[in-house]
Amino acid sequence: MILCMGLSRAAEAGPRIVEPAGRYGLVRYDPSTRQVRHPA
């Protein structure tokens, strides 16, 4: 799954993305910070 959003919406949408990503074991990548976050 690829999800694109503007930086202005990141604070609002971030928490809505983190929970399902963890639930489904998805890796998250933030190109603005080049951070990769693996599921716990």
C-alpha positions in Angstrom: 0.0 0.0 0.0 1.3 3.5 -0.8 -0.2 6.5 0.9 0.6 10.0 -0.1 -0.4 13.1 1.7 0.7 16.7 2.1 2.9 17.7 5.0 0.1 19.9 6.3 -2.1 16.9 7.0 0.6 14.7 8.6 -0.1 15.6 12.2 -3.8 14.8 11.7 -3.5 11.7 9.6 -0.4 10.2 11.3 -2.2 8.5 14.2 -4.8 7.1 11.9 -2.0 5.4 9.9 0.1 4.1 12.7 -2.6 1.9 14.3 -3.6 -0.1 11.3 0.0 -0.3 10.1 0.9 -2.0 13.4 -2.2 -4.2 13.2 -1.3 -5.5 9.8 2.5 -5.6 10.3 3.3 -3.0 7.7 6.6 -1.2 7.4 6.3 2.6 7.3 8.7 4.9 5.5 8.7 8.7 5.8 10.6 10.1 2.8 10.8 13.6 4.4 13.0 12.2 7.2 14.1 9.0 5.5 13.0 7.0 8.5 11.9 3.4 8.1 9.7 2.0 11.0 9.2 -1.7 11.3 6.3 -3.2 13.0 6.8 -4.1 16.7 
